[in-house]
Amino acid sequence: MRISTSRAIKMTSFAGSFIPLLLGALCGVALPAMADEYDQIVVLRKMTVDGTQQSNSAIANTLPVALTMALTDLGITPIDARFAIAAHLDSAETTPDMITALQGYDAERAGRLLIMEVSTTPDMAAPEFITPLVSMINVETGLNTGIVTTLSILPPFDQPGLNAAAAALARSIARRMDDNGYRVKPGKIKPWGGPAHSIRLALEGFGGCEQQALLTIMEEEFPGFLGMELEKAPNPTYAIYRYETTATKQRLKKWLQLLMTENLARTATSSADNVRLYIQKNDFRLQKVTDNVIFTAQCGG
């Protein structure tokens, strides 16, 4: 029986790809995924319309850059669609042309592609405040897999406030991507994470509502969260919790400081001395030394 040259090449190619797979399965070795099998994200502004307020537009232009930096800090590196996908487009917005280009790029890959569409909206209760939003959109299906937000940004809309908001948004995005099984790089090693461990978190000077607000943010936003248990609460403004996580202590320290910066900016007497963070080995002590409510968005004041 004669075998054509083209058929012989296909059989050789099949054998060359099948044998390593078979050997890997027999040996119990997890073979590395191809580069195009990993999931990717792209950060874009929501398509703007005429009449947008200047302050709102300025934040919408700056926030995607801050969010890209915050995501990269968590080990999630977005691609720049203008260079990697749509070099003919000079706008980093979710325009119809950009979406068409992204769909064509996504169709040629095995991994999933998510758009992080950044938008801003005035706070309904206080229109001078700006609330940032990020919609997580699956390019293939068009489904909005999640919307994350954070506290409103207050005037004068300075860079520290934008960075704190971007860090909070990035933490929420990382949690949702992790919960939904997205893989953006080989393995499970993350720059913010390591082996599971526990810390002893003492909250001093925070009322019941503020404790609940802080703990809810740590549970829903902080990557690596595994569980939390109350150890004791001898009085209404003092409690100790056992916090289980895979995040390193250095990252927890950074996230807590950014969280305090974001919330202290909302108080009339904001100061770095209003909340103090002490760390010794696995003991974290967060002490509030002011009578003013810090978590005003959740607890008023």
N, C-alpha and C positions, 0 to 999 in steps of 0.2 A: 504494500500500500504506500502510495506516495503522499508526502506531507508538504504542502506549499510552504514557501519561505515565510510569508506573512503569518501563517498559522503557527509555524515553529517559533517565530519571535514572540507571539502572544503566549504560547505555552511556556516558553522560557521565562518570560516576564512574570507569569502567574506563579511559576514555581519559585522564582526569586523572591516574591512577596509573601507566598504562602508558607514556605519553610520557616523563615524567622518567626512568623506568627505562631506556627505550630510548636516550635521549640520554646517560645516564650510562654505559651499556655502550659506545656508539659512541665516546665521548670518553675511555674508559679511566679514568673517575672512580669511586672506591669510595664509594658512597652510605652515609651514616651509618645505623647500625641504630636501630630504634625502641627506646624505653626498656625495653619489656617483653621484648626479645630478649636482653638481657644476663642473665648468670647471677647468681644471688643466693645468699647463705648466711644461715643463722640459727643462732645459738649457743644451745644448750639444755642443761640438766642432764639426765643420765640419770634416769629415774623412780626415786625413792628407795623403799626398803622399811623397815619397822620394824626396829629393832635396830641401825641404823647407828651406828658409833662417833661420838662427838661431834666429835673432832678431824678425822676423815675427813669428816663432814658439813660442818664449817666450811670446809674446803678446797674441797669440792664446790660450796659456795655462792659462794665468793670467786673461784675460778679462772675461771669463765665471764666475769666482769667483766674480769679481767686479760687473758684471751685476746682478748676483744673489742677492748680497747685496743691490744694487740700487733698484731692483724690490721689494724686501722685505720691503724696506723703504717706498715704495709707496703702501704697502698693498697687493702685489701680491707675495705670497710665493711659489717658485718653489718646486717641489718634486725632490728628488735625485733618479734617475732611478736605480742606482746601488744597493740601499738598498730596495726601495719600489717595484721594478718591476723585475730587472735583476741582482739579487745578484750573479749570476754565471759569470757575465762579470766584468772585472776590468778596462774597458775603458769607459770614458764618452764622446764617440764620436758617430756620426751617422753611425755606422757600420751596415752591413746587419743584423747581429745577434741582435743588439740593436733595430733596427726598427721592426724586427719580434716580439721581446719581448714586445715592446710598442703597437703594433697592437693587440696582445693577451690581454694585460691589458685593452686597450681601448674598446675592444669588450664586456667586462663584465660590463661596466659602462654606465650610462645614459648621463653623462656630456661629454663634448668634451675635447680632449687632444691635446695640441699644443706643437710642438717642437720649441724652440728658438735656431736655429742653428747658432752658432757664427763662423765667419770666418774673415780673414783679407786679404787685397790685397795691393800691392804697389801702391802708387799714380802715375797715368800715367805721370803727369807733373813733378813730383819730386819723383823718385823711392825710395829715402831714407826715405820718409814719408810713413806711414802705415795707410790705411783707414779701419776702422772696419765696418763690415756688420752683420746684424742679419736677417735671413730668418724665417718667421713665418709660419710653416707648419702644416696643419691639418692632424693628424695621420690617421683618418678614410678615408678621401677622397684623401689624398696625395696632395691636392691643396696648393700652396704657397699663403697664404692669405695676404701677405705683406712683403716687404723688407724695413728695416729701416737702416739708416746710419747716420754718423755725420762727423764732421771735421776730417781730417787726424791727426794722433798722430805723434808728432815730436820727434826726438832724443833729449835727451837720454832715452826716454820711461820710465819716472819715474812714481811712483805710483799716485801722484796727477793728472798727465795727464790722466792716465788710469781711475782713478775714475771719472774725469770730463766727459770723453767720455762715460763711462758706465752709468752715470746719464742721459746724453742726450739720449742715446739709450733707457733707461728704460722709460723716459718720453714719447718718441714716441710710444713705445710698449703699454704703458698704455692708451694713447689716441686712438690707433687703436683698442685695445680690447674693450674699452668702446664704441666706435662708432659702433662696430660690435656686441654688445650685449652679450659679454662674461661675465659670473658671476663666480668669483673665491671664493666668501665667502657669507654668509647670508647677506641679506639686501643691502642697498646702501650706508652705512656709510664707508667712506674711511679715512685713517689716515691723509691724506693731505687735506681733504675737510670739508665743512660745508655748511651753508646756502649761497645762492647766494648773492653776494654783489659787490660793485664797488670800484675801487681805482682810484685815480687821478695820472697818470704817467707822470712826466715831464722829457723830454730828453734834456739835455743841452750839447752843444759842439759836437753833432753828426751831420754829414752831411746827406743829403737826402738819399744816398745809405745805409749808416750805420743805419739810422733810419728804413729804410725798411727791412734790414736784421734782425735787432733785433726784430722788430714787427712780422715778418714772423715766426721766431723761436718761439716766445711766443704764436702765434696763432696755429701753427702746432704741437708743442711739449709739451707745458705746459698743464698738465691735468687740467680739470675744466674750460677750456676756454669757455665763452659764447658769447662774442662779444667785439668789440672795436670801439670807435668813436673818431674822432679828435675834440678837443675843440677849439684849436687855434694854429697857427704857425706864430708868429709875425716876425720871421726871419728864414733864411735857416737852422740855426743850433740850433734852439730852438722850441720845440713843446710840447703841453700838450694833452694827450689822456685820455679818460674815458675807463677803462679796466674792463669788467664784467667777474666775475669768481666765482667758488665755492671753489677755493683753499684758504687756510688760508694765512694771511699776512706773517706768519713765513715761510711757504713753498715757497711763492713767493720770499721772501728775499733770501732764500737758493738757489733756482733755478737761480736767477739772478746773485748771486755771483759765482756759479759754471759756468754759461754761460760766465761770464767775465773771469774767470780763464782759461777756455778752449780757448778762443779767444786771451787773452793777451799772452798766451804761444807762439803764432805764431809771435809776434812782437819782433823786435830786442831790444827794450828798455822796455821790459815788467816789470811792477812794480805795486804793489797793489795801489799805489797812482795815477796811470794813470786814473782810474775810481773810483769815490766815490759814495756810495749809502747812501742817507739820507731818513729816514722814520719818519713821524710824523702823528699819527692816520691813516687816509686813504690816505695820500699823500706820494707818492714815488718820489724821485728826483734822477735821475741817471745823474751824472755830469762827463764828460770826460775832463780832464785837460791836455791833450797832443794833439799836432797837428798830431801825427801819426795815420794812419788808423788802427783801431783795427780789424774790420771784413775784414781781407785781403782776405779770401777765396771768399767772395762775391763781394768785392769792390776794390780788388787789393791793391797796396801800399807796 
